Amino acid sequence: MKFIEDGFIEISKLKYNFGNPRKTKRLKEEIEELKKSIERYGSWRSIGIDEENNVIFGNKLSMALKELDIKQTPAKKLIGYTQAELKAINIKDNEHVGEFDIELLNEWQKEIMIEIPDFVSIDDEEFNEIKTENLNYYKAIYFFIECKSIEEFNLIQNELESIKNKGISIEQSSN
């Protein structure tokens, strides 16, 4: 079973063995900027860790907190996730900033299926190189409708049947 445990972790217990395909050319400068922001506004974002306390997301934040000699931070412990799922979470957390190490991203993609959005900094030549190595990226959007009864579910399902042939799947969960 997968779940996320919210809590706090001592900065000294964090590990950086997981890796991160996001590159940064100005890591020291970015951490300095982040430290100034934390000193001015505080830190309100949690970092994500796996069951062994490896940082999955929030790497720079945790480094800045450590340099500021802050002893603990809010953390989301991702429990029951596979390595592939943790890698996908890491990539999704980083897709809006910076560039990616194409070789490491390519290596990680062998385990996961994830869209590389247009706004990730990959030049066309590098991306075309990746595409030629039989990598498959897809985009999926999910939403859930909670029904109070099976009758309500059936009514909604009947309404959605008209668009089902357009690549939409309808599933019923017993939860």
Stockholm file with secondary structure:
# STOCKHOLM 1.0

chainA/1-175         MKFIEDGFIEISKLKYNFGNPRKTKRLKEEIEELKKSIERYGSWRSIGIDEENNVIFGNKLSMALKELDIKQTPAKKLIGYTQAELKAINIKDNEHVGEFDIELLNEWQKEIMIEIPDFVSIDDEEFNEIKTENLNYYKAIYFFIECKSIEEFNLIQNELESIKNKGISIEQSSN
#=GR chainA/1-175 SS CCEEEEEEEEGGGCBCCSCCCEECSCHHHHHHHHHHHHHHHCCCCCEEECTTCBEEECHHHHHHHHHTTCCEEEEEEEESCCHHHHHHHHHHHHTTSSEECHHHHHHHHTTCCCCCCTTSBCCHHHHHHHHTTTCCCCCCCCCCCCCSSHHHHHHHHHHHGGGGGGTCCCCCCCC
#=GC SS_cons         CCEEEEEEEEGGGCBCCSCCCEECSCHHHHHHHHHHHHHHHCCCCCEEECTTCBEEECHHHHHHHHHTTCCEEEEEEEESCCHHHHHHHHHHHHTTSSEECHHHHHHHHTTCCCCCCTTSBCCHHHHHHHHTTTCCCCCCCCCCCCCSSHHHHHHHHHHHGGGGGGTCCCCCCCC
//
